[in-house]
Amino acid sequence: MAEKVRLRFPVSMLWMLDNKFRENYGSHKSLLLKLGISRGMHVLEPGCGPGIITKAISTIVGEIGWVFAFDVNPKMIEQAKQKLSTVKTVSLAVCAAHQIPIAEPKHLFDAIIFYYVLHEIANRERLLLLYSSFLNKDGLLIITEPRVEVNRDFLCTEIKQVEGAGFELIDQSQTLPFRSELVFRKV
Ligand SMILES: C[S@@+](CC[C@H](N)C(=O)[O-])C[C@H]1O[C@@H](n2cnc3c(N)ncnc32)[C@H](O)[C@@H]1O
């Protein structure tokens, strides 16, 4: 059955995600390195939006790595394509998180990163079980959430949902006051 997606991030607010200040001063690269992204990794990025985080991931994984980034909103992928047109190691697609077109063999990725996305997705338990099958042994599941929208209780619920899908929480941080960061390992 097709996933019903209610777009919670309006295109009229795209400027908040896609601006030079966020791109240049967001220290995304150092955060991603701290959270476990490294050279040569194959990374899945659901809900990539305009591609700012995708670009930072691609600079870390380098030419021997690969990033598969997708978003349900075609406008977001349009922006990401403009930004990443010269980067050969990034594949971009318009699709919904529950309908990701991954064929067998499934164990493709070393890391999956939900950057400000997981709280927007319905049926998280089902999604997380599916995504666990996309990860290599010891693969990482990285989640960042905005604290304005995801309060402590909601974050605890998300942690339980991820653990219930067969992951172990290995790091929890808050390098900026408005962002929560979680790193899980597949067990
Ligand atoms: C707050 S934005 C974050 C975008 C990007 N990760 C960033 O930090 O720049 C959330 C994104 O998730 C996407 N999204 C929400 N639900 C989705 C779903 N079910 N499948 C795929 N993408 C989804 C939205 O279209 C939006 O682009």
The ligand as an SDF file (V2000), in Angstrom:
LIG
                    3D

 27 29  0  0  0  0  0  0  0  0999 V2000
   13.1030   19.5540    8.1490 C   0  0  0  0  0  0  0  0  0  0  0  0
   13.4560   18.9470    6.5500 S   0  0  0  0  0  0  0  0  0  0  0  0
   15.1570   18.4410    6.7120 C   0  0  0  0  0  0  0  0  0  0  0  0
   15.8670   18.3410    5.3890 C   0  0  0  0  0  0  0  0  0  0  0  0
   17.3650   17.9600    5.4470 C   0  0  0  0  0  0  0  0  0  0  0  0
   17.5770   16.7140    6.1310 N   0  0  0  0  0  0  0  0  0  0  0  0
   18.1860   19.0530    6.0650 C   0  0  0  0  0  0  0  0  0  0  0  0
   18.4910   19.0040    7.2820 O   0  0  0  0  0  0  0  0  0  0  0  0
   18.5110   20.0130    5.3520 O   0  0  0  0  0  0  0  0  0  0  0  0
   12.6120   17.3730    6.5130 C   0  0  0  0  0  0  0  0  0  0  0  0
   12.6030   16.7430    5.1220 C   0  0  0  0  0  0  0  0  0  0  0  0
   12.0740   15.4170    5.2250 O   0  0  0  0  0  0  0  0  0  0  0  0
   11.2690   15.1680    4.0920 C   0  0  0  0  0  0  0  0  0  0  0  0
   10.3140   14.0960    4.4360 N   0  0  0  0  0  0  0  0  0  0  0  0
    9.3340   14.1200    5.3540 C   0  0  0  0  0  0  0  0  0  0  0  0
    8.6520   12.9560    5.3870 N   0  0  0  0  0  0  0  0  0  0  0  0
    9.2400   12.1680    4.4470 C   0  0  0  0  0  0  0  0  0  0  0  0
    8.9990   10.8310    3.9940 C   0  0  0  0  0  0  0  0  0  0  0  0
    8.0240   10.0920    4.5300 N   0  0  0  0  0  0  0  0  0  0  0  0
    9.7710   10.3360    3.0160 N   0  0  0  0  0  0  0  0  0  0  0  0
   10.7850   11.0810    2.4800 C   0  0  0  0  0  0  0  0  0  0  0  0
   11.0550   12.3480    2.8550 N   0  0  0  0  0  0  0  0  0  0  0  0
   10.3000   12.8920    3.8350 C   0  0  0  0  0  0  0  0  0  0  0  0
   10.6070   16.5220    3.8180 C   0  0  0  0  0  0  0  0  0  0  0  0
   10.1400   16.6340    2.4930 O   0  0  0  0  0  0  0  0  0  0  0  0
   11.7430   17.5010    4.1240 C   0  0  0  0  0  0  0  0  0  0  0  0
   12.5140   17.7900    2.9730 O   0  0  0  0  0  0  0  0  0  0  0  0
  1  2  1  0
  2  3  1  0
  2 10  1  0
  3  4  1  0
  4  5  1  0
  5  6  1  0
  5  7  1  0
  7  8  2  0
  7  9  1  0
 10 11  1  0
 11 12  1  0
 11 26  1  0
 12 13  1  0
 13 14  1  0
 13 24  1  0
 14 15  1  0
 14 23  1  0
 15 16  2  0
 16 17  1  0
 17 18  1  0
 17 23  2  0
 18 19  1  0
 18 20  2  0
 20 21  1  0
 21 22  2  0
 22 23  1  0
 24 25  1  0
 24 26  1  0
 26 27  1  0
M  CHG  2   2   1   9  -1
M  END
$$$$
